[in-house]
Structures are given as structure tokens and as C-alpha cells.
Amino acid sequence: MHASAQVEMQTFTVTVEFSSGGEPYATETYTVEATDWYRAQRDAIEMSVSSPYDNSRIPDLTRRVIAQ
């Protein structure tokens, strides 16, 4: 017999900052359903690759989660 534990999903608001050469130029906020803050951050970073701010023509593009 296996004990089944349900993992409760929570709603997180995660802001991702886009930078070029270390200089921030945009932020985008995502609403993410996840089990914890770590997964919410990871999911938001994954979602940010579809952002119009994620453009291969932007030099030295980086993204980071802004702590909330």
C-alpha cells in the first residue's frame, strides 16, 4: 500500500528582469501556479523565453528573477 500525498499548488507572482550587458531594460510579471517559490521562479524564467523582451538581437541578454 502506498501513501498518497497531494501536493498543494499555490499562486505566485514572479517578476523577471531582462538586461543587456548588465543594464536592465525591461521587466515582465508572470502569475505562476507551483508547489513552492523555487519552482515558481524556474517556471517564470522558462515562460520568459516567449517574451518580446527575449530577443536574440539584444547583446549580452540575461534574465533574472527579482526577489519579492
C-alpha positions in Angstrom: 0.0 0.0 0.0 1.4 3.4 -0.9 0.6 6.6 0.9 -0.6 9.2 -1.5 0.3 12.8 -0.6 -1.3 15.5 -2.5 0.9 18.5 -3.3 -0.9 21.7 -2.9 -0.4 24.2 -5.7 -0.1 27.9 -4.8 -0.3 31.0 -7.0 2.9 33.1 -7.1 3.6 36.4 -8.8 7.1 36.4 -10.2 8.9 39.4 -11.9 11.6 38.7 -14.4 14.2 41.4 -15.2 15.7 41.5 -18.7 19.2 43.0 -19.0 21.6 43.8 -21.8 25.3 43.9 -20.8 24.3 44.1 -17.2 21.9 47.1 -17.7 18.2 46.3 -17.0 15.9 47.4 -19.8 12.6 45.7 -19.1 10.6 43.6 -16.5 7.7 41.3 -17.0 5.5 39.8 -14.3 4.1 36.3 -14.5 1.4 34.6 -12.5 2.6 31.0 -11.9 0.9 28.0 -10.3 3.6 26.0 -8.5 4.2 23.9 -5.4 6.9 26.3 -4.0 8.7 29.6 -4.7 11.7 27.8 -6.2 9.5 26.1 -8.8 7.6 29.3 -9.5 10.9 31.1 -10.2 12.0 28.3 -12.5 8.7 28.3 -14.4 8.7 32.1 -14.8 12.2 32.0 -16.3 11.0 29.3 -18.7 8.0 31.4 -19.6 10.1 34.5 -20.2 11.8 32.9 -23.3 8.4 33.7 -25.1 8.5 37.3 -24.1 9.0 40.0 -26.7 11.9 41.3 -24.5 13.8 38.0 -25.1 15.3 38.8 -28.4 18.4 37.2 -29.9 19.4 40.6 -31.4 19.9 42.0 -27.9 23.6 41.8 -27.0 24.6 40.0 -23.8 21.0 39.2 -22.9 20.4 37.9 -19.4 17.3 37.3 -17.3 16.8 37.1 -13.5 14.0 36.9 -11.0 13.6 39.9 -8.9 13.2 38.9 -5.3 9.8 39.7 -3.8 
